[in-house]
Amino acid sequence: MALVNEHFLKLPNNYLFSDIAKKVNAFRVSHPKKDIIRLGIGDVTQPLPQASIEAMHKAVDELANKNTFRGYGPEQGYDFLIDAILKNDYASRGVHLEPSEIFVSDGAKSDTGNIGDILRHDNSIGVTDPIYPVYIDSNVMCGRAGVLEDGKWSNVIYLPCLSENNFIPSIPNRRIDILYLCYPNNPTGTVISKAELKKWVNYALENDTLILYDAAYEAYIQDPEIPHSIYEIKGAKKVAIEFRSFSKTAGFTGVRCGYTIVPKELTAATLTGERIPLNRLWNRRQCTKFNGTSYITQRGAEAIYSPEGKEQTKATINYYMTNAKIMKEGLESTGLKVFGGENAPYLWVKTPRGISSWKFFEQMLYEAHVVGTPGVGFGPSGEGYIRLTAFGERNDCEEAMKRIRKWIL
């Protein structure tokens, strides 16, 4: 008799965004003529950069020719993309990495969820709260999170990110084995300064803590003083794995491509105290469980770093950040308190009059016909907030603000 992994049974019945989809579908059935504007899920709406489209077409033509056809590629990624990443994303910021420290994948979501494969099930976990749900759910699936008690997992240390602390969590007064940080933050849209990030790197160095640093939205940073990579902090390569994504940077949500940095000097311990390089373990994991990102996709990603690709990608990012500005100003004009939207495409909106996240979500859906994401879905500290994304079409963002102003005022 086959037995199931019973840790999966501990998960809530539905993923957050599945619950939202069900509620929206129920509204559509009962109000079939109402036009809904979706500003909840962080999916992009602008097309891929033309440079990427052309590169992918060329790659398809190569696969149609016997002399240029390619089969299985390297599990770690093709050299042409890795070299472009090294030069443009790191060397340009004074960070020096080796090609073998970069692992190209099908996206940051996969890697942040799979990284636990190389870590023991009984490591303690620390998360900023609110948090991207994948971090928690992937640890629940392997038994690392414990049991759900009053909205919190028993083996997870929650680090509240509140308006009172500018959404930067306080350094814990105990050691944590594995710590998740995400900046620019999803869901709050807030960022962390170099001085604050240095505190976390120092904490990790002093406590032998592994930092899992999700920098999927770094391309949206507008403030030149805000770090784009944790490796801009001295000593970070000894304690941190960094995740990057092309999904929001260049519209690859449907194409799927990202990469993870695992420095060679980063180690973790066995029960006997032996230090093991995590780069070696992640490489072994990828070679066993991953066949590599497609050649066509990687050629498209490489083209983002061409002069034309950089300009086209920048234009798309500016489009979304203009949406964010329009939305932030529109929401604030109603008297709502809004965070984020300045260095990230997310707006974290405080619900008025103490209304719960789900109640505000439903009111906004049924009365303004606008969809957001209830903040409590991202963790206990998200209660009383709703997240909106700036990834919509410009006219939808403008119309949504008109509807919300009319509804609230």
N, C-alpha and C positions, 0 to 999 in steps of 0.2 A: 504493500500500500504506500503510495506516494504521500508525503506530508507537506503541507504548505509552510511557507515562512510566516509564522504567526505574527511577526512584528508588523506585517502589512495590515493586519486586521486592527491594529491600534490606530491607524490613520483615520481622520474624519472621512465620512462617506464620500465626499467630493472635494476635488481641488477647488480652491477659492474661485477661480475664473469659470469653472463649470457651474458653480452655484449661481454666479452672476448671470451666465448664459441662460440658465433655467428660468430665472426671474424675468429676464428681458423677453424670453420667448413667451412666457405666460402673459406678459403685457401685450405683446404683439397679437396674440390670439384674441384677446378681449378688446383690443383697440387696433384693428387691422388697418385703419386709415391714418393713424398717427405716424408722423415721421420722427424716427429716433436718431439722435446724434450720439455716437459712441465715442466717449473720451475716457474710457476705462482701461482697456487692455493696451499695453504699450506696443502696438504693432504700427509699422510705418505705412505711409500712404504715397510717398513720392517714389518715382521709378529709380532703378539702379543708375549709377553714373554711366554716361555714354561710353566712357573709356572702358569700363568693366564689360559692358554689353559687347563692344567690339572685340575685346580680348577673348571673351567666352565664345563668340562666333568663330574666331580664328582657331581656338582650341578644338571646337567641334570639327572644323575642317581638317585639322591635323589628325584627329581620330578616324577620319574617313579615308585617310591615305595610309597604305601599308608601310611606307617608309618613315612616317612620323607618328604612327599609332603607338599608344601607350596602354599597358595593362595595369597591373597592380603598381601603385606608387609606394613610396616610403611611408611607413606608419607615422613617422614624425613630421612629415611635410616635405615638399620639394624645396631644394636649396634656393631656387629663385625667389620664392615667397619669404623664406626665412631670412635671406640676405636683405630683402626690402624692409622687413620688420626691424631687423637689427639697426639698419642705417637710419630709418625715418622715425621710428617710435622710441628708440633708446639712445643711440649714439648722439642724436641731435639734442638730447637733454643731458648729455654727460654721463649716461649710464652705459657701461660696457659689459656685454654678455657674450657668451660663446654660442655658436649655432646649435650645438647639441643641448642647450638649455631651453630651446624653444620647441614646443609641440603644437603643431597645427591640428585643429579638430573641427567638429561640426557645430561648435558654438560653446559659449561660456556656461550655458545652462547644463549641458551634458557634463562638462568638466567639473563644475562645482558640485554636481550630484555624484559623480563617479570618483572623485578624489579620495573619498573615504575607503575605497577598496584597498589602499595601501597603508591604512591606519587601523590600529587595534580597536575592537568594538567597545572597550571600556575606558577610552580616553574621555576626560571631561570636556564639555563643550561650552563655549561662551558665545553669545550672539548679541548684537545690538538689537534693540527692540523699539520700534517695529523693524521688520526684516523681510527680505525676499523669501517666500515660503519654501522654495526648493532647498535652502540650507537646512531647515528643520526637518522637512519630510524625508530627505535622503538619509538623515541620521536616525529617524524613526524606523525606516525600513531595515536597517541593519541592527537595531536593538540598542543603539548608543544613546538614544534620547530618554529612555525610561518609559514612564506612563504619564498620561495626561491627567492632571489634577487641577481643577479650577482654572482651566484655560492655559496652564503652563505645563511643560514637560519636566518631570521630576529630576532628570539628570542634566538639564540645561540651565546654565547661569545666564539670566537675562540682564542686559545692561541698558536701562531705559534711556531713550533719546527723546527729550522733551523740549518744549520751547524755553523752559527755565534754564536749561543748560545748552541752549543753541543747537540742540540735536547732536551734540558731541558727548558720548558717554563718559562717565568718570572712570578712571583707572580702578580696577577692582582691588579689594584689600586681601585677596587670596590668589593663589596661582591657578591658572587654567591651562589645560593641555593644548586645546585647539580653539582658536579665536577667529570668528568671521567678521571681517570689516568690508563695507561696500561704500566707496566714494568715487564720484558723486553718488549720493545715496538713492537707491530705489528701496522704499517708496517716497522718502521725504523731499527729494530734490536738493538736499543741502550738501555742503562740501566740508572738507577738513583742511585746516591750514598746515603748513609744513611743520610749524612748532608743535601743534597738537599731534600730528602723525608721528613725530619724533618721540613723543612721550610713549606711544604705543610700541614703537620699535624698541625703545629702551626697556620697557616692561617685559617684552618678549625675550630680550637678551638676558635680562636678570632672572627670569623665571623659566627659561627653557620652554617657551611657549611657541607653538607653530601658528603663524598668522596666515589665514586664507583671505587674500585681498582681491576683491572683485572690482576691477576698474573698467567695467564694460561701457561706462558713459564718459570716459575721460575726454573724448573728442569734443564734448559740449562745454568744457570749462572755458569761461571767458576771461576770468581774472588771472593775469600772468603770475601772480604770487601763489596760486594754488598748485600743489604738486599733481602731476598726471600719473606718476608711478610711485609705488612705495620704495622702489630702488633708488629714488632720488635722496633717500634718507640713508646716511652712513650706517652700515651694519645690517641693513635689511635683508641682504642676500643670505645671511646666516639663519634667518628666522621666517622668511615669507615666501609663499607661492602666490603668483599674480595671474589673474584671469583677464583676458581681453576678448572683445567681440567685434565683428564687422556688421552685426545685425542692425544696430541703430546708427553706427557711424556711417555706413554706406548702403543701408537698405537691404541687407542680406538676410532679413528674417525668414524669407522663403527659400533662399539659396543655401544658407547654413554654412557659416565659417567663423572660426575664432581661433584663439591660441592660448596656451598656458605656459608660463615661465616657471621652471623648477631649477633653481641655481644648483650647481654641483657642490657648493660648500654647505648646502642645507642638509642637515641630518636629523634623524630621530632615533630613539633608543629601543633596544630589545629589553626583555625582562631582566637579562643578565647584565645590562648596561652597555652592551656593544652599540656603537654609533653606526647607523646605516645611512648611506646617501639616498635621499628620496628621489633624486633624479634617476638613479638606476632602477628603483622599484617602479616609478611611473612609466619609464620606458618599457619595462617588462610587461606591465599591465596593458599598455597600448598595443604592443606587438601581439599579445594574446587575444585581446578583446576588440581591437579596432583595426579596420582595414585601410585606414587613411582617408582623408578628404579628397574628393574627386579632383582630377587634373583640371577639368573645366572650371570648377569653382575656384581653385587656387590661382589660376591665370586671371580670373576676374578680380580676385582679391589683390593680386600683385599690381594690377592696373590702377588701383586706388592711389598708389604711391607715385604714379607718373605725374608730370606737371599738369596735364589736363585733368587727370583723376583727382588730384588734390584740389583744384579749383572747383570742379563739379561737386565733390563731396562737401567742401566748405559752403558752397551755395545752398546745398540741401540742409546742412546743419543750421545755417542762418535762417532758412525758411522756418524750420521748426522752432528756433529760439525767438523768432518774431512772433510766431503763434503764442509762445509762452508769455511774451511781453503783453500781447493783446489780452490774453486770458487773465493774467495777474492784475492788470489795470482794471479790467472789467469786473472781476470778482471783488477787488478792494473798493470799487466805487459803490458796492452794495453794503459795505461795512463789514464784510467777511475778513477774517484774519488769514493771510496767505503766506506760506513759506515756500522756498524753492523757486524754480522758474527763472533763475538768473545764471546759474552755471550748470543747469541740467534741465531736461525737457519734462520734468514732473513738477506739479504743483500740489502742495500738501495743505489742504484747506480745513480750518477749524470749523466744526459745525456750530451753528448758533444756538444759544439758549440751552446748552447741555444736551442737545438731541443726540441720540446714539448714532453710530456710523451707519448701521443697516436701516434705521428709520429715515435718516436723511437721504440715503441712497434711494429708498423707495419713494419718498416725497419728490425728489428731483426727477426721478423716472416718470412718475405718474402725473406730476403737475407741470414740469418743464420739458419732459421728454428728452432728458439728457442722461447719459449713463456715465457713472464714475465707478471707483472701486472703494468699498468700505474700508476705512483704515484699520479696523479691528481685525480684518482678515490677514493683516501683516504682523499681528502680535498684540498682546494686551495693551501696550502703550499706544497703539494706534486707535484705540477707542476714542470717539469724539472727533475723528478726522475723516476726510474722504480724499482720495487721490485722483487727480485729473492729469491726463497726458496731453502734450502739445503735438502729438504725431498726426493729428487729423488734417483734413483739408482746410485751407484758410477760411473759406466761406462758412464751413461748418463750425469752426472755432468762433468766428464772429457771431454767427447766428445763435450758438449756444450761450454766449455771453448776453445777448439780447433777451433770450428766454429766461435766463437765470435772474437778470436784473428785473424783468417784468414780474417774475414769480416772487422774488424776495421783497421788492420795493412796492 
